[in-house]
Amino acid sequence: MLECPFVPGDGNGSEGFAGKTNSSNECISKVRKEHPEANGVTWGELSGSRAGECYYKVGATGSNNVE
C-alpha cells in the first residue's frame, strides 16, 4: 500500500466526512477500514477550527497547499 506524508492544505478529489478522530493516524485507519475506495484523507489539527475532523478523499492527486 502506498504511503504519503501529510502536507498543508486540503486535498483535492471528491470527499466525504468520516467522523472525528483523535489523531491523523486514527483518521487514516478509520478511512482504510470504512472507505476502501478512498485514496487520501484530510484531517483537522486539534488546535484548528476543524479540530479532529476526518475526511476521506476519492480521486485525490494533490493538495491546495494552503495552511
Secondary structure, DSSP 4 states (H G I P E B T S, - for coil): -------SS-B-SEEEEEEE-SSHHHHHHHHHHH-TT--EEEE--TTSTTTTEEEEEES---B----
